[in-house]
Amino acid sequence: MLISFTLNQKIRRFLVTYLLLLLPIIAIGATIYYAEVKTNKISLETQVTENLQGQFKLILTEFKHIISDLLFLSEHNEIQDLLNTNNENAKQNLATEYLNLVTHKKIYDQIRFLDKTGLEIVRANFNKDKSFIVPEEKLQNKGGRYYFKDSLTLKRGEIFISPFDLNMERGQIEQPLKPMLRFGTPIFDQHGNKRGVTLLNYLGKNLLNQMRQLAIKNFSDIMLLNKNGFWLLSSNRDDEWGFMSEQGKDKTFGNRFPDEWQTINNQKSGQLSTANGLFTFTTIYPLANKYKEKIHIVGEINDSKILEFYWKLVSYIPPTALTTNSTQILANMTLPFIGLMVLMLFIALILTYIGIRHAEAKAFLQHNEEQLRLLIEGVVDYAIIMINAQGKIVSWNSGAERISYYTADEIIGKHLSIFHTTENIKNGKVEQILTEAVKQGKTEDEGYRIRKNGSKYWARVTITALHKPDGTLRGFTHVTRDITERRNAEENTRQNEMMFRTIYESSSDAIMLLDENGFFDCNSITLTMFGCDTKEQFISHHPSEFSPPNQPNGEDSKTLADKYIQATIKKGSCSFEWLHCRLDGTNFYAEILLNSLKLHDWPVLQAVVRDITERKQAEEKIKLANEQIHKLNEQLLSENQRMSAKLEITRQLQQMMLPKEQELCNIKYLDVAGFMEPAETVGGDYYDVLQYGEHVLFAIGDVTGHGLESGVLAIMVQTAVRTILSHNETTDLAKFLNTLNDVIYSNVQRMNSDKNLTFMLLDYEPTNFPIHSKSEDIKGILCLSGQHETIIVVRTNGDIEDIDTIDLGFPIGLEADVSEWITQTSISLKVGDVVALYTDGITEAENCAKEFYGLERLSNVIQKNRHLNAESIRYAVIYDVLQFIDGQKVYDDITLLILKQK
């Protein structure tokens, strides 16, 4: 009989199955969609922020270059020559310089120099890709213009910057539009008198075009706003420069996005997402930090409100673009989701079909349970017979016929003893089995039985006594199974166990078996390992007797062993290290593997023990070695910290010993500026300026190597020089150097050091002393002695003289007596002459291409800036060195001393 489902039942089962499969897919899909949207938004926000930073750096870099050009034009030689000579040749040179700049730069509409009255002295124009010098007859007076007036009021080095607007011609906006920024700075002659103004008209379209190109490259929409929210740059050019006309006064970012503008204008930078889109913004203070304190901006800020001159740089992504991203993600997921739905449809159909078939089969099985029971009665593997109370057979099945070879007709009515051996019959075993079944209700027996042909088979017999309702014996059920094959298998198992025993005994590890009562078996290696003579001796001891009271970690051995045993029973196996104890009391380390087993349903533990004493000894040696290494590392760390502290103290002492600015300002006849910056590892550079009487003594030296010894030697030399000078009213340079060498050489030997230094003394004396030249042009004599770097002398007219000092002395502290190598020479100084003293930390400074700064570059920088004061020359040199190395590590002290004859 088959049971089938109706069509409605099948459809209902299918829909439930399909829904259960689809719900997780929908949940996972929604999770993936929202995660993808979030990830896409974060990626977009990060990309927009990076693009904005690129625009920010572009603007600041452009301003830096413009200001650099302006400062260069205000101090270069051509304009100084014009101020000094006021001849046509100098004016033409200046005009040519301006023309070259506008021609090559192509970013300036005009470069001009105006005198104090506002009259244009020199002007170069750049218009429609053509550059020209404006003829003198077309030069104009701009004395009434705000940019001239404001620029003229500034001090040296201060800069005027106009608002960013459109150029006007005759009161009208010039067409095509010409965005303009004006930069101005006053001009001073060599005597410090203000002589006029240099002005740059910067073509703002260059900056705006660069920003547009960068925005196109980065696929972004960039807006540049002034402080009032007017567009200076927009993707819609109709929005730009609204403040320049009456009809554009309402074209502001604030009017279009009022809520967003309030946030953007009140914060320096940030990112906000509103219903109007994604806005990423930052504030640009267009002036580089180092110029802030020297800049005036007309109409925008004054000195006390520098931060009010700013622009807002805004990146804008409209909501349609954001929605497009979400829609695209949804579109990308739709096809896979539909595929999964279709796949789930087929899976639901298959599962429904299987479920229906299973339910039908189950119903079928239940319906046929009774018939199946009847079938079991006729199974051929068992002999199922009925016996009466006298032991005679009354029923017979096909299984009994298969096992015993008797047919029903042959066996019914025969006594049960027909199946037993003669021995069982003589011993009365048949009657005994039946009697026991009556007493206990059921009995079981195993043994040989006899077939019809006289052959034997091993049988397992179950006899159950059957009683009538009144309790009288009715008969017995006799179930016999032929288990000859199973018995043979058991014999094979026994033989396998013997084979296992052989392997068990030949193992190199100790193997033992134990149960809740203790050990009950072990192999021969166990006896050797634990110092036992026989297996009985080993088994007679409790497991705890083979362990010390406590393990090396301090835990009680018995408690810890119980813990491991419980872990083994729970997990099936457990491995650990253990300290064992032999019968003679000696301990040894072992590696233990515990396994939980069952022997014929008997739970036991197998312990495999491996002696690892030698390995532990090796590990202990390694541990001791590691401890020693750790101590050495700690010692090295402490030593490094101590050395760093000493170097820092030495560095501070070097700085403390340098001449103070006030000392240099007090020198009457010379303009002196010094600079000394120690390297990270302290080099040992040293310079000093000592005034005695009308004389000034200059000392400069460079100790070999780096580190504490070099710094200490530099301090030692400075102290010795001041001590020797304090005991001599007049200076004999050769004698001075020889005395200094005696002191330093003695101390170096005492320190057991190999350090020495190049060292030079320069004695300056003004020419108001009669012993020197009678030339009125010579204002001072500089006597020098000692071996050091080449001395650079730059004359007022620009001539450069290099004085090699290799033959003027010998390294200090290298030999006991250096008197035979010491000579001296002198330099005559006129007004404006510049002398430069330095150490090789400058000339050997390296850039990223491993090129040296060099003597030639140093000389050229001093030559270009010779008209400036000593402090400005020193600044120009150090700035140029830092620009040259471009962030590379400084490996040596940098020392520079500039002397300029007043």
Disulfide bonds with the S-S distance in Angstrom:
none
